[in-house]
Amino acid sequence: MPAVQDPAFERWRAYLLLLARSQLNAGGPGRIDASDIVQDALVEAVRQRGQFRGTTDAEAAAWLRRLLTGKMVDALRHANADKRDARRERSLDAEIEQSSLRLEGFLAADQSSPSQGAQRHEQFAKLAQALTTLPAPQREAVELRHCVGWGLDAIAKQMGKSPAAVAGLLKRGLQRLREQLQEPKS
């Protein structure tokens, strides 16, 4: 499938990829590729562009999350056709929303004005992009901790590492994220 060439939607790729990976990682090692699902969601966004009536980044993010959820449900249905779990399908939308809320909390979003909300969404996009630059083990540990909400022991089990090793990955990953996200001093 060709890449989406629409900058209005393409700028959301890292954000959607983060949400998709957080849900797929939470389900254990899977056969579903998060980047394929995100690509499908972005292609659907281009197709349905005329149906989007929002005007803010928050509305665009919510709309794209819904499209992503639909694509993830389709992929899970296909991958698990012989062993369907309707409860998992129903809860996927809520889990993606929770991941998004955890990330907003991670950004310390105590802002309330529209301009501060827009700034928060910009920070959110920067965070998602910065996560893509981390080495895979650091990224996975940070996503499982801060997007999925897992503790050290659960992350260690998922990654096949000791809790101490996971703590080190988290420390280095978060340090690197802070460095990348820090505003330059004028």
CORZI-V409066 format. One record per pair of residues at least 12 apart in sequence whose ideal C-beta (glycine too) atoms are under 7 Angstrom apart, sorted by the first residue. I is the first residue (numbers start at 1). GAP is how many residues later the second one is. Records with the same first field share a line. If there is no record, write none. Layout:
# CORZI-V409066
I->GAP, GAP
This chain:
# CORZI-V409066
1->38, 42
4->38, 39, 42
6->40
9->33, 36, 37
11->114
12->52
13->25, 29
14->111, 114, 115, 118
15->109, 110, 113
16->22, 25, 48, 52
17->17, 18, 21
18->110, 113, 125, 129
19->46, 49, 77, 80, 81
20->14, 17, 18, 48, 52
21->13, 122
22->77, 121, 125, 126
23->49, 69, 72, 73, 76
25->115, 118, 119, 123
26->122
31->48
32->43, 47
37->31, 34, 35, 38
38->30
40->31
41->23, 26, 27, 30
44->23, 27
45->19, 22
57->61, 64
58->59, 63
61->60
65->31, 32, 35
68->28
69->23, 24, 27
72->20
73->16, 19
76->12, 13
99->48, 49
102->44, 45, 47
103->21, 24, 43, 44
104->16, 20
106->40
107->13, 16, 17, 20
126->55
127->54
130->47, 50, 51
131->12
133->47
134->39, 42
137->22, 32
138->31, 34, 35
139->34
140->19
141->14, 18, 25, 28, 29, 32
142->28, 31, 32
144->14
145->25
152->14, 15
